[in-house]
Amino acid sequence: MKRYVIERMIPGVGKLSAEEYRDAAAVSNEALAKLAPKVQWVHSYFADDMTYCVYLAEDPEDIRRHAELSGFPANKITQIKVVVDPATAEAA
C-alpha cells in the first residue's frame, strides 16, 4: 500500500468539541469498514479550517471513494514518496 496525505478544507474544523471529533471518527470508521482492506486511516491533524489526514491505500481512487462514503471532502490527495525523521540522521 502507498501512503498519502489528504487535505480537507472544512471551515471551523479546528474548533470542534471532543464529542464532535469522536463522532467524525466514527463516521470515517464506518466508511473504512466498507472499503477494507483497501484503505487504512493512520491519523489526522486539525488546524483552523483544514484537516490533514494520513492514509494507506492502493490508489487515490480508494481515498476518493472514502470521501464520498464519509461525506468529508478530499480537496487534495498527495502520495508521500519519502518519510524523514530524526532517526534518518542515524542511518548508515
HELIX and SHEET records of a PDB file:
HELIX    1   1 VAL A   13  LYS A   15  5                                   3    
HELIX    2   2 ALA A   18  LEU A   35  1                                  18    
HELIX    3   3 PRO A   60  SER A   70  1                                  11    
HELIX    4   4 PRO A   86  GLU A   90  5                                   5    
SHEET    1   A 4 VAL A  39  PHE A  46  0                                        
SHEET    2   A 4 MET A  50  ALA A  57 -1                                        
SHEET    3   A 4 LYS A   2  MET A   9 -1                                        
SHEET    4   A 4 LYS A  76  GLN A  79 -1                                        
END                                                                             
